[in-house]
């Protein structure tokens, strides 16, 4: 039987997007005898070590394979008035690139914002896990964090009542580790077999192309386990004020394995140090009416101004 341990690990996440974007995570691992901890000075990872060098930039335009482009304005023809030649490699590549530059949006979590940075371990949890990126205090791991809405399309307002995604990708020495989650600690269904049906119920009616509450409630009424999640969705947290004041939850319990083979169940809860703030329905109408990308704008401008958001976990 797995031992549910009682320890705290504190994590510092320093995120950068255009300018540095610093986020702090301290995560509690099912702790009942958690030691006290103090915030320490944050050390910054050099972001330029994680970026491609500009030393290899060319002074001229190139094709995808690196060949110089002699003319980006005229197609290759047979003579000054002749037909266009299919052997014009740059023409074919340019049009092919143009036809495919719109990536089909994902079914859920199509609307979101991303920030890059790093994750720093500040407490020893080696007795809980053998994961390399958690091996010792001070270890830093590059990460990407993505906040998102769930149901609506890529260009939809960020003020709609909807769960929010909170996903962190760790680029570790052992490979990529994804810790996905939402801004609510539970979920609508337990069995993945029901997930497509649940999403279809929340999506717009294919006949009217509108989201219809009766379709949602019809599905949820047949699945009693969804009641807990529904109370979160209809509560204030159903419309976060912005991404910086939004909590995150791993939702599931995870199992860590120590080097001696001992198992520990853990839960990840991300708590914003800026406090948790949400919008009322009337406020959401006003905010969304003035800017349908208000949360993305808020995150970007805060980072650019040096007001880096922080989370503890």
N, C-alpha and C positions, 0 to 999 in steps of 0.2 A: 504494500500500500504506500502510495506516495506521501512524503512528508511535506505538509504545507508549512514552509519555513517562515521565520519572522525576522526579516532583515530589510534594511532600507538601502537603496542605491541612489545616488544623486547624479544626474546627467546634465551636462551643459551642452547645448546645441547652439552653435554660432552659424547663422544662415546669412548668405549674401545673395543679393539679386541686383545686378547693376552696381549698387553700393552694398556695403555689408549689412546684413540683416541678422541680428543676434537673437537667439532663442535659447532659453534655458529649460532643460527637462530634468526633473529629479523623480525617479520612479520608485514607488513603494511596492515591494514584492510581498503581498499578503502578510503584512507585518503586524504582530501584536507586541513584540519586544523591540520595536524600532528604536535605534539610538538617536539622540539629538544630533543635529548637524547644523553647520554654519555655512553661509554663503562665502565663497572664497573669490579672490580676484580671478576674472575670466581671462584665459589665455587665448589669443587669436591664432587660428591657423592661417598661414600665408595663402590667400586665395589664388595667387598667380601660379602656384605650383600645380594647381588643378586645372589650369587653362592651357589651351594650345598656344604655342609660341607664334608671334607675328613675324619672326625672323625669316620665315619661309614664304611670306606673302609676295606675290608678283606685282609688278607695276602695271600689268595689263590684264584684260579679261581673258579667261580660259574656258574651255569646255569642261565637262565633268571629269574627263580623263586627264586634264591638265594641259591640253594643246592650246596654243595661242589662238584667239579669235581675231581674224583680220578685219572683218566687217560685220557689225551687229545691226546694220540698218537695211541691207539689201540682200536678196536671195541670189543664189547662183543660177544664171540663165544661159541658154544657148544664144550667144550674141546679145546685143543691146535690146532687142525686141523679141527674143526667142522664148520658148517655154522654160519654166522653172525645172531644175534638175533634182531628181530624188537623191542624187549623190551629195547634195549639200548637207553635210553631216550636222553642221551647227543649226541650220534651219529645222531639221527633223528633231534634233535634241531639244531645241528651244520650245517648239510647239508641244512636244511630248511632256516636257516639264510643266508647261503652262496648263495642259489638260489634266494633270494629276496633282497640282499644287493644293487642291482642296481635299484634305483627308476626310473620309466619311466619319462623322462623329460617333462616339461610342454610345451604346444603348442607354447606359446610366452613367452618372458622373461626367456628363459631357461638358458642363460648365465649371471652370475652376481656375485657380491661380497657383503658381509654383514658385518656390524660393529655394535657392541652393545654400549649402553651408556645411557645418560639421557638427558631429556629436562627440561630446567629451565625457568620459567616465570620471567621476570624482570620489566614489566610494568603492571599496573592495567587495566584489560579489563573486569572487572566484570559487567560494565554497558552494555557490548555487549553480554555476554554469561553467562549461568549458568553452563557451563561444569566444573566439579570438578577440573580437572587438570589445568584449567586456572583461578582458583578462586582468586589468589593473587600473587604478586611478591614473588620470593623465592621458590615457589612450584616446586619440582623436580619430574619428572616422568621417569621411565626406558623406553627406546626405543630401537628398532632395525631399522637400516636404510639399505636399499638394493638398490644398483645401478645395472643396467643390460642393455644388448642390447635387442632387441625386436624380430626380425624375425628369426635369425639364431640359429642353434643348440647349445647345451651346450659346445661343444669343438671348436666352431668357433673363428676366430680371433676377437679381440676387436677393430680392426682398420677398420672394414667394415662400409660403409655408411649406417646408420640405426638410427632411434630414440633410445634414451636411457631412461630407466625407472629410476624413483627417488621416492622410496616409504618409508614411515616412519610409523612404528607401535608403538603406545603409549600404554603402559601397565598401565592403570589408575585404580584408586580405584573403578570406576564405570564399569569397563570392558575394553576390548581392543578397541582402536580407530585407524582405518587405514586411513592415508592420502596418497593416491597413486597419482602418477604424472609422468610426462615425462620431458625431457630437452628442450621441445618446448612448447610454451604457447597455441597452438591450436591443433586440431586433424583432421584426414582425413574425418570422418563421424560424423553426429549428431545423427542419429538413430541407436540404438544398433542392429537392425535387419540386418544392412549392415556389421557389424563387422566381422562375419565369412567369408563373401565373400571378404572383403578387405584383411584379413590375407591370404586367399588362393591365392589371386593375387600376394602377395609379397613372398609367399613360393615357393620353387623350383617346376618347372614343373614336375609332376609325371611321365611324359614320358622320359624327359632328366635328371631329378634329378638336375637341375640347375635353379638358379634364372634368369628369363628372363625379361628384361625391357619392352618388348612389352605387356606382361601380366599385368604388373603394370599400364602402361599408358592406356591400354584398359579399365581397371576398372575405373581409376580416370577420364578418359575423359567422362564417363557417370555420374559422380558425381561432379558437379562444386564446391560444398562446400569444396572439397579437395584441391583446388588451393592454398589457404593460407598455409596449412601445407606443400604442395609440395615445396613451395618457401623456407621454413625453411630446409627441408630435403636436397635440392640441394645446400643450402648455406654452408658456412664454418662450421656452427654448426652441420652439418650432420655427422662430424667425430670429436668428442671431443678428445682433447689431452690425457686427463685422467679423472678419476672420481673426483679428487680433484678440478679441475678447470671447472667443469660442473655445470651450473645452473639447477634448478628444478622448475617446475610449477605444481600447482594443477590442471591446465587445466580448470576444471569446476568452476563456481561460487558456493560458499557454503552459506548456510543460518544459521546464529547464532541466538539463541533465549535467550533473557535476562530473569531474574527472574520475571520481570513485564510483560512478554509476548511480548516485542518489538522485531521485526525481523530486522536483518541487513545482507545484502549480503556482502560477503568477497571473496577476491581472495588471494591465497598464492603463492608468488614468492620467491624462494630460490636463493640468490645471493652469489657466492663464494668470500670470501675475498682474495683468492689467485689470483683473476682475472679470466677472461674467456679466455681459450686458446683452439685452435682447430688445426687439422692437414690438410694440403693440400693433394691432392690425391697422389702426388709423395712422400711426407713425410710418408703417411700412408703405402705405399708399403714397404718402408725401415724399418719402425718401426715394422710393422706386420711380415715382413720377418725374423726379428731377434728374436722376441718374440711375439707369438700370444696371450699371457696373460699379455701384458705390463701394462694395466690399473690396473689390480688386483695386480700385482707386485709393481707398483708405490704406490698404496694405502697402502699395507701392510708394505712396507719399510719405508714410511713416518711415519706411526704410530709407528713402532718399533724404529725409530730414534727420536721420540718425536716431530716431525714436524707436529703437529695436524692441519688438515684443519679446516677452519671455514666458515660458511655461515651466511649471514644476509638475512632477509626476510621481 
